[in-house]
Amino acid sequence: MPVALPLAFINLWQRFRAQKYRNQLPGKVVLITGASSGLGESLAHVFYKAGCKIILAARRVEELERVKNDLMKLDVDPAYPPTVLALDLSELNSMSDFVKRALGVYNQVDILINNGGISVRADVATTAIDVDLKVMVVNYFGTVALTKALLPSMVKRQSGHVCFISSVQGKFAIPQRAAYSASKHALQAFADALRAEVANKNVYVSCVSPGYIRTQLSMNALTGAGTNYGKMDETTAKGMSPDKLAERILQCIMRKEPDIIVSDVQAKIAYYLRHLLPPLYFWIMAKRASKLEKAEKKAN
């Protein structure tokens, strides 16, 4: 009884805070990149249900239309018809025009969620430099170009929130993910610098680092040669639900949390080992790399 009462009070307080934050969301304009599937699609659902005005952005317009139609079937009040905009993050010079189109919808964007990206499954030695470049352009430079194009409108209004969907691999690198990890490390650094620069302009920056997510990311990943990987990794198949992660990201943005890790215990242990006991972390990663190399040779 003495323990139950404080716990009940804490639970009630958390629910009150969550509702208070949610009340601030209806009518907010949310631009989501990579919204045609996976986590981006889940993010579209949770923010639409929260009463936001959604702008869906990705390369595959037909898939965006599918997501839009699914959203409009939901019983939501208030409900604003989602907007579909084509976006290719690899076309860096197109970002100014894209932002003009995005701002033309509601005259502002309150929340930018940089979710679009690609992954790679290959070791350093067999990864063509063109693949490294492609991953860096899409995951880092494309996201940076979009953010830079939209940022002046937020600064002018003295209001806005930029959320970067990074990865735990932006906190520590693992074997056969060098290109992907490098792009996410760069994104983490950019987010940290940007956060400091806009802190006095009422613009907030969040960086979300998830562990494995149960999406098609590995299926759509590139090989070292730049071809489609086309396999569902066991770790991805056992990953967290994109719907649950989307809810956590919603909370992160509502609470204006600057930097969060959303992962299982194993990834969090790896993160702390990398910073507190680097020699042990390096030894574990070397063992993992050796194991992956042997498994690959056996498979071939």
C-alpha positions as CSV (number, residue, x, y, z in Angstrom):
1,M,0.0,0.0,0.0
2,P,2.7,2.6,0.9
3,V,4.4,1.9,-2.5
4,A,1.2,1.6,-4.5
5,L,0.0,5.1,-3.7
6,P,3.1,7.0,-4.9
7,L,3.2,4.8,-8.1
8,A,-0.4,5.6,-8.8
9,F,0.2,9.3,-8.3
10,I,3.2,9.2,-10.7
11,N,1.2,7.3,-13.3
12,L,-1.6,9.9,-13.0
13,W,0.9,12.7,-13.3
14,Q,2.5,11.2,-16.4
15,R,-0.9,10.8,-18.1
16,F,-1.8,14.4,-17.3
17,R,1.5,15.6,-18.8
18,A,1.0,13.5,-21.9
19,Q,-2.5,14.9,-22.4
20,K,-1.2,18.4,-21.9
21,Y,1.4,17.9,-24.5
22,R,-1.0,16.3,-26.9
23,N,-3.4,19.3,-26.7
24,Q,-0.6,21.4,-28.2
25,L,-0.4,19.2,-31.4
26,P,-3.8,19.6,-33.2
27,G,-3.4,21.9,-36.3
28,K,0.5,21.6,-36.3
29,V,2.0,21.2,-39.8
30,V,4.2,18.1,-39.8
31,L,6.5,17.3,-42.8
32,I,7.7,13.6,-42.8
33,T,10.3,12.4,-45.2
34,G,10.5,8.7,-46.1
35,A,6.7,8.5,-45.4
36,S,5.9,5.9,-48.0
37,S,6.5,2.9,-45.8
38,G,8.0,1.6,-42.5
39,L,8.6,4.0,-39.7
40,G,7.7,7.0,-41.9
41,E,4.2,5.5,-42.5
42,S,3.8,4.8,-38.8
43,L,4.8,8.4,-37.9
44,A,2.2,9.7,-40.4
45,H,-0.5,7.7,-38.6
46,V,0.4,8.8,-35.0
47,F,0.7,12.5,-35.9
48,Y,-2.5,12.4,-38.1
49,K,-4.4,10.8,-35.2
50,A,-3.0,13.6,-33.0
51,G,-4.8,16.1,-35.2
52,C,-1.8,17.3,-37.2
53,K,-1.7,18.6,-40.8
54,I,0.5,16.0,-42.5
55,I,2.7,16.5,-45.5
56,L,4.0,13.2,-46.8
57,A,7.2,13.2,-48.7
58,A,9.2,10.4,-50.5
59,R,10.2,9.2,-54.0
60,R,7.4,6.7,-54.5
61,V,4.3,8.9,-55.0
62,E,2.0,6.0,-55.5
63,E,2.9,4.6,-52.1
64,L,2.4,8.0,-50.6
65,E,-1.1,8.1,-52.1
66,R,-1.8,4.7,-50.5
67,V,-0.7,6.1,-47.1
68,K,-2.8,9.2,-47.6
69,N,-5.9,7.1,-48.4
70,D,-5.3,4.9,-45.3
71,L,-5.1,8.0,-43.2
72,M,-8.3,9.5,-44.5
73,K,-10.1,6.3,-43.6
74,L,-9.3,7.0,-39.9
75,D,-11.9,8.5,-37.6
76,V,-10.0,11.6,-36.5
77,D,-11.2,15.0,-35.3
78,P,-9.9,17.4,-36.3
79,A,-9.0,15.8,-39.6
80,Y,-7.0,17.6,-42.3
81,P,-6.5,15.9,-45.7
82,P,-2.8,14.9,-46.0
83,T,-0.7,16.4,-48.7
84,V,1.6,14.3,-51.0
85,L,4.9,15.7,-52.3
86,A,7.5,13.9,-54.3
87,L,11.0,14.1,-52.8
88,D,14.3,12.6,-53.8
89,L,16.9,13.2,-51.1
90,S,19.7,12.5,-53.5
91,E,18.7,15.6,-55.6
92,L,20.4,18.2,-53.4
93,N,19.7,21.1,-55.7
94,S,16.0,20.5,-55.7
95,M,15.5,21.2,-52.0
96,S,14.7,24.9,-52.3
97,D,11.9,24.2,-54.8
98,F,10.6,21.4,-52.6
99,V,10.5,23.6,-49.6
100,K,8.6,26.3,-51.6
101,R,6.0,23.7,-52.4
102,A,5.9,22.5,-48.8
103,L,5.5,26.0,-47.5
104,G,2.9,26.7,-50.1
105,V,0.5,24.2,-48.6
106,Y,-0.1,25.8,-45.2
107,N,2.4,28.7,-45.3
108,Q,4.5,27.1,-42.6
109,V,6.0,23.8,-41.4
110,D,5.9,23.4,-37.6
111,I,7.7,20.1,-37.3
112,L,10.2,18.5,-39.8
113,I,10.8,14.8,-39.3
114,N,13.9,13.8,-41.2
115,N,13.2,10.0,-41.6
116,G,14.2,9.2,-45.1
117,G,17.3,7.1,-45.7
118,I,18.9,3.9,-47.0
119,S,21.2,1.3,-45.5
120,V,24.1,-1.0,-46.6
121,R,25.1,-4.5,-45.8
122,A,28.7,-5.0,-46.7
123,D,32.2,-4.8,-45.2
124,V,34.5,-1.9,-45.9
125,A,36.8,-3.8,-48.3
126,T,34.1,-4.8,-50.7
127,T,32.0,-1.6,-50.6
128,A,32.4,0.5,-53.8
129,I,33.2,4.1,-53.1
130,D,30.1,5.0,-55.2
131,V,28.0,3.2,-52.6
132,D,29.6,5.1,-49.7
133,L,28.8,8.3,-51.6
134,K,25.2,7.4,-52.3
135,V,24.5,6.5,-48.7
136,M,26.1,9.7,-47.5
137,V,24.3,11.9,-50.0
138,V,20.8,10.4,-49.1
139,N,21.3,9.9,-45.4
140,Y,23.3,13.0,-44.6
141,F,23.7,15.6,-47.4
142,G,20.1,15.3,-48.6
143,T,18.7,15.6,-45.0
144,V,21.1,18.6,-44.3
145,A,20.1,20.3,-47.6
146,L,16.4,20.0,-46.8
147,T,16.9,21.2,-43.2
148,K,18.9,24.2,-44.4
149,A,16.2,25.1,-47.0
150,L,13.4,25.0,-44.4
151,L,15.2,26.4,-41.4
152,P,15.0,30.1,-42.3
153,S,11.2,30.0,-42.2
154,M,11.3,28.5,-38.7
155,V,13.8,31.1,-37.5
156,K,11.8,33.9,-39.0
157,R,8.7,32.7,-37.2
158,Q,10.7,32.0,-34.0
159,S,9.0,28.7,-33.9
160,G,9.7,25.1,-35.1
161,H,11.0,21.7,-34.4
162,V,13.5,19.6,-36.4
163,C,13.6,15.9,-35.6
164,F,16.4,13.7,-37.0
165,I,15.8,9.9,-37.1
166,S,19.3,8.6,-36.7
167,S,20.2,5.2,-35.3
168,V,22.1,3.6,-32.4
169,Q,24.7,3.1,-35.2
170,G,25.1,6.8,-35.1
171,K,26.4,6.4,-31.5
172,F,28.6,3.4,-32.1
173,A,29.7,1.5,-35.3
174,I,29.3,-2.2,-35.9
175,P,30.9,-4.5,-38.6
176,Q,29.5,-4.5,-42.1
177,R,27.6,-1.3,-41.5
178,A,30.5,1.2,-42.0
179,A,28.8,3.4,-44.7
180,Y,25.5,3.5,-42.8
181,S,27.1,4.1,-39.5
182,A,29.3,6.9,-40.9
183,S,26.2,8.7,-42.3
184,K,24.4,8.5,-39.0
185,H,27.4,9.7,-37.0
186,A,27.5,12.7,-39.3
187,L,23.8,13.3,-38.8
188,Q,24.2,13.1,-35.0
189,A,27.0,15.7,-35.2
190,F,25.0,18.0,-37.4
191,A,22.0,17.8,-35.1
192,D,24.1,18.6,-32.0
193,A,25.6,21.7,-33.6
194,L,22.3,22.9,-35.0
195,R,20.6,22.4,-31.6
196,A,23.1,24.8,-30.0
197,E,22.8,27.4,-32.8
198,V,19.0,27.7,-32.8
199,A,18.5,27.3,-29.0
200,N,17.9,31.1,-28.6
201,K,15.5,31.2,-31.6
202,N,12.7,29.0,-30.2
203,V,13.5,26.2,-32.7
204,Y,14.0,22.8,-31.1
205,V,16.1,19.9,-32.4
206,S,15.7,16.3,-31.5
207,C,17.9,13.4,-32.5
208,V,16.3,9.9,-32.1
209,S,18.6,6.9,-32.2
210,P,16.6,3.6,-32.5
211,G,17.8,0.1,-32.4
212,Y,16.6,-2.5,-34.9
213,I,13.1,-1.7,-36.3
214,R,10.8,-4.3,-37.9
215,T,10.6,-2.7,-41.3
216,Q,11.8,-3.4,-44.9
217,L,15.1,-1.5,-44.3
218,S,17.3,-4.5,-44.8
219,M,15.2,-5.7,-47.7
220,N,15.8,-2.3,-49.4
221,A,19.5,-2.0,-48.4
222,L,22.4,-1.9,-50.8
223,T,25.2,-4.5,-51.2
224,G,28.8,-3.4,-51.5
225,A,28.4,-3.4,-55.3
226,G,25.3,-1.2,-55.1
227,T,22.7,-3.9,-55.9
228,N,19.6,-4.6,-53.8
229,Y,20.4,-6.7,-50.7
230,G,16.9,-8.1,-50.7
231,K,17.1,-10.1,-47.5
232,M,15.3,-9.8,-44.1
233,D,17.9,-9.8,-41.4
234,E,17.2,-11.8,-38.3
235,T,17.9,-8.8,-36.2
236,T,15.5,-6.6,-38.2
237,A,12.8,-9.3,-38.1
238,K,13.1,-9.3,-34.3
239,G,13.2,-5.5,-34.1
240,M,10.8,-3.2,-32.4
241,S,7.5,-2.3,-33.8
242,P,7.6,0.8,-36.0
243,D,4.2,1.8,-34.5
244,K,5.5,1.7,-30.9
245,L,8.6,3.6,-32.0
246,A,6.5,6.2,-33.7
247,E,4.5,6.8,-30.5
248,R,7.8,7.3,-28.6
249,I,9.0,9.8,-31.2
250,L,5.7,11.7,-30.8
251,Q,6.4,11.9,-27.1
252,C,10.0,13.0,-27.8
253,I,8.8,15.9,-29.9
254,M,5.9,16.8,-27.6
255,R,8.4,16.9,-24.6
256,K,11.1,18.7,-26.7
257,E,13.6,16.0,-25.7
258,P,17.0,16.8,-27.4
259,D,18.5,13.3,-27.7
260,I,17.0,9.9,-27.0
261,I,18.1,6.2,-27.6
262,V,15.2,3.8,-28.2
263,S,16.6,0.3,-28.2
264,D,16.9,-3.0,-26.4
265,V,19.3,-3.5,-23.5
266,Q,22.0,-5.0,-25.7
267,A,22.4,-1.9,-27.8
268,K,22.4,0.3,-24.7
269,I,25.1,-1.8,-23.1
270,A,27.2,-1.5,-26.4
271,Y,26.7,2.3,-26.2
272,Y,28.0,2.6,-22.7
273,L,30.8,0.1,-23.3
274,R,32.0,2.2,-26.3
275,H,32.3,5.3,-24.0
276,L,33.3,3.7,-20.7
277,L,35.3,0.6,-21.7
278,P,36.4,1.1,-25.3
279,P,39.0,-1.7,-25.3
280,L,36.3,-4.2,-24.3
281,Y,34.0,-2.8,-26.9
282,F,36.6,-3.0,-29.7
283,W,37.4,-6.7,-28.7
284,I,33.7,-7.6,-28.9
285,M,33.3,-5.9,-32.3
286,A,36.4,-7.7,-33.6
287,K,34.9,-11.0,-32.5
288,R,31.6,-10.1,-34.2
289,A,33.4,-9.2,-37.4
290,S,35.3,-12.5,-37.5
291,K,32.0,-14.4,-36.9
292,L,30.3,-12.6,-39.7
293,E,33.2,-13.2,-42.1
294,K,33.2,-16.9,-41.3
295,A,29.4,-17.1,-41.8
296,E,29.7,-15.4,-45.1
297,K,32.4,-17.7,-46.4
298,K,30.3,-20.7,-45.3
299,A,27.3,-19.4,-47.1
300,N,29.2,-18.9,-50.3
